[in-house]
Amino acid sequence: MSILAFQMPEKVVMEKSDDFTGTFEFKPLEKGYGVTIGNALRRILLSSLEGFAITSVRTNSVLHEFSTIEGVIEDMSEIILNLKMVRFKKTSDAIADKITVRVKGQETFSGSDIGKFASGFEVLNPDHVIAHLDPSTELEFELTIARGRGYVPADENKPADQVFGQIAIDAIYTPIKNVKYSIENTRVEQKTDYEKLVIEIQTDGSIHPEEALKGAANILIQHFMLFSDNTMTLEGPRVTEDEPIDEETMQMRKMLKTPLEDMELSVRAKNCLKAADIKTMGELVTLEIADMMKFRNFGKKSLTELENLVEERGLEFGMDLGKYRLEED
């Protein structure tokens, strides 16, 4: 049986691009393919590209994240939040995964101070302030920098050889700051119901938007190749109730049980979820977007915030969580 030819673009047009932002145009597409391709690429871009981030911090003057440091305005929890936002770009294969940063005789501790000691890395936001201090105060931090993708919570960043006073922190590896896409009608000869997909990508500067788009597309291609004739089988292993849960499933269960109260969300978003009796990440991702829009005082800003929260963790709305057997605990 012959297959009707699809209307497909011959190339991707890069409308504008620099080291941080890029706009890409993809046309013509069959009706419905714009949102299919755009949504898939957006999710992969936000959750699956690799980057570098600080995963732990250690200083002799504090033992835990709720400590204060003499001569420093910010407490340790604020310093950790600021360290999470430091962005890195690898400049050499010879990189140091642990660095010691010393600050003395200055009023601010910023990203540029880390850059002085981070061999093999460029700090992309050198003006980012981490702490304010008395010029007479001397600070010394040991930082661990690791490679990863997406978002990894602090619990998973605890090293097996964790030393006394070493504090694991959440790692935001993704180099993508924002992705949005739009669908417009476009014309092919006399037909006007074809689609044009426009994707806008904003990165932290560690990867060019064009390379980010190529990387996301390659990840999708690798996964779709699993559906080829050579890799598909008629039967797969059956999961029984008595079968032990593997490590990957255990990690996913742990993430799904994370209280939303512990997430970095705005007060408005937290209040909306609390009023709707949505307490955990698992309860959130089982919802459809249409359900959330019915929440009282829930608007587009809160929706965007929750979409980013979910996508950074490789999750999506409307998930079926049956295979994670959350009810067994």
N, C-alpha and C positions, 0 to 999 in steps of 0.2 A: 504494500500500500504506500503510495507516495505521500510525502509530507509537504504541506503548503509552506512556501518560503516565508520566513519572518522578516519584517522590516527591521533592519539593524543598522546602527551607526558604523561608519567606516573607521572612525577614529574618535579619541577623546580630545576635545579642544580646551586648552588651558587659557582662559580669558585673561587672568591676571595672577601674578604670583610673586612672592618674595620669600625670604627665609622664614617668615612667620605665618603668612596667610596665602591662601590660594583658592581660586574659583575655577571650577571645571564644568564643562558643558558636554552633555552626552545626548545626541539626537540623530535620527528619529527612533523612537521606541514604540512598540505595540502598546495599545491601551492597557494600563495596569502594571506594566513592567517598570515604570518610573519609581513607584513606591516600593515595589519588590526589591529592586536593585539598590535604591537609595537607602532604604531602612537597613538592609543587610550590611552595606558598606559602613553606614554610620555606627552600627553596633560594634562591628569589628574594629573600626578606627578607635572608638572610645575604650574598648576593653582588652584588646589583644596585641597591641604593638609594644615592643620592648623599650625600656628606658632605664635610667639609673636614679636611685634615691637613697637617702640616709635611712638606715634600718635600726640603728641603735646609737645611744650616746652614753658616755661615762665620764664622770668628773669626780675627783677625790672629795669635793666639798659637799656632795649630796649623796643620799642613799636611795631615794625614791623620787617619783615624779611630782610629789606634793611638797617637796622641800623648797626652802628659799636659800638664796645665796647672798651673803653679806656684800653690800656695795652694789647690788644689781636690783633694778626696779622690778623687772619681771620675775615671777617665780618659775620653778622648773617646768611646770605644766605649760606655761605660756611660751617658754623657750622651745619646748618640744614642738608645739604647734607651728612656731616660726621655722624651725628646722625642717619640718615636713614640706615646706613650700620652696625650699632651695632647689633649683633646677640645674642639672648637670649635662654637659655634652662631652663625650669621650673624644680626646684629641690624640691619644696614643694607645697602642696595644699594651704597653707597659704601665699598667695602672695599679695604684695601691688601694686595697679594699679597706684598709684601716689607716686613718690619719690622725695626727695630734695637732690641734689648733691652739695657739697661744695668743692671748690678747692682753695688752698692757699699755697704760698711758693714753687711753682714748675713751671717748664718751659713748661710743656705739660699737656693738659687735654686729657685723653685717656679712652678707654673702661674699664680699670681696676678701674678707679675712680668711674664710674657708678656702677660697681660690688660691691663696698664697701657699697653702700646704697640700692641696689636692693634686698630687702628681698624676698626670695623664688625663686630667679633667679641666674643662672650662666651666666656671660658674656663670650661668646665663643671666641671672638676676643679681649682679654684684651689689646693687643699692638696697636690696631687701634687708631690712633691719631685723635682727634676731633678738637683741637685748640692748638696753640702755644701762650704762654703768658709771660708777665714779672713776675718774681717771687714775686714782690711786689703787684701784682694784685690779688684780691680775687673775685672768681666767685661763683655764686649761681644760680642753674637752678632747676626748678620744671618740671619733666618729667612725662608724662602719658604713661604707657605701657599697651597695649591692645592685646587681642587674636583675631585672624581672619584668613582668608585664601586668598591666591593669592596676588593681589595688589589692594590697595584702595587709590584713590587720596585724596589730602588734603581737598578738598571741602566736601567730605563725612565724614571726621574725625572731623569736627567742632562740639564740644559738644553743647547740648541744653543750658547748663548753662555756656557757655564760658565766662571767666572773662577777664577783661581788660589786654592786653599785652600777652594773651595766643595765641600762633601761632600754627595752625594745620599744620601737615606735611604729605607728602605721606608716606604710610606704606607698606613696603615690607614684608608681613607675610610669604610667602612661604619659607620653610626650604630647598628647593631643589635649588642647584646652577646650575646644568647642568644634562641633560639626553640625551643620544644618543643611537641609536640602529642600528644594522646591520643585514642583512639577508644573510645567506650562504646556499649553497646546502648541503644536507645530504642524506645519503643512508639508505634505508630500504630493506633488502634482495637484489633483483636485480634492484630495482628502485632507481634512483639517483636524481630525480627531487623533492624530498621533501625538506622542508626548516628548517633551524635552526635559531631561533631568539636569538640574544645576546643583552642584555640591560645593559648599564653602567649608574650607578646613582651616582651623587656626591651631598652630603648634606652639610649643614653648621655645622653638628655635634649635632644638637638638636634632631635628629631622626636618627636611624640606617637605612642604605639603605634597609635592608631586611624588616623592619617595614614599610618603605615608600612604597615599592612595594606592600606589603600586603594591606596597606591602600588604595592605588590607585585601586587595583583590587576589593576590597570590594565596593568602590564607584561605579564602573562600574556595578558590579553584582546587586546592589540595583536599579540602573536605568534600567537595562535590565529586572528585575523582573516585571516591569510595563507592559511589553508586554506579560505576561502570560495570560492564558484564563480567570482567575478570575478578572483581572483588565481592560481588553479591552472592550470598548463599541462601538456600531455601529455609534453612532452620538455624536458629541460634540457641545458645544455652538457655535453659529455663531457670528462672529464679524461683526458688522455693522459700517458704517462710522461715525455714530453719537454716538457710544459707547464711554464712557469716557476712558481715558488712565490710566492704573493702575500705582502704584508707581514704581514697578520693571521696567516697560517699560519706564517710565520717566527717571529713572536713566541710563538705557541703551542708551536712546536717547542722554542724556547729554554726556555720554562717547563717543558715535559715532560722536558727533559734536565737540569734543575736537580738537583744531588745532594741527597739528603735530609739528608746530614750538615750542609749549610749552612742547613737550616730550623731554626726555633725550636721544637724538640721536647724533651720530657722525656728524661732519660737512659734510662728504662725503655722508652719507645717506640722510641728510636733503637736500643737493644740488640736489641729484638724484631725490628725490620726488618733489622738487620745479620745476625742469626742466620738469618733467612729468605732472605738474599742479595737483598734488595730495596734497590737503591742509588739510584734516581732517582724523580722525581715520576711519570714515564711508567710505570715498572714498578709503582708503587703504584696508580695509578688503573685499571690493567687488571685488578686483583684484584676479586673479589667479597667482600662482608663475611664471608660464610660461610667463605671461604678464610682470611681473617686470624684468625678466631676459633680456628683450629686451630694458630696459631703458639704456640710455647712461651712461657709467662709473659705471654701477651697477654690483657688483660682489658677490661672496659667502659670504664675510665678512659682507656686507650690508644686504644680505638676512638673515643670521643668526641673526643679530641684530634686524631686523624687525620681524622675527619669534618669538623671545623671547618677544619682546614688545607686540605682539598680543596675544600670549599664556598666558602671565602673567595676562592678563585682561579677560581671559576666552573666547576669540574670536578666529576666524579662517579666513583664506583666502577663497575667493569664497562665502562669505555669501550673502544670500538674505535678504535685509533689509526692504522689503515691509511691514512686520507686525509692524515695529516701526514707520511707517507713518511720516517719516522725512520731507516730503514735505508739511505738514500741517502748519508748522510755518511761 
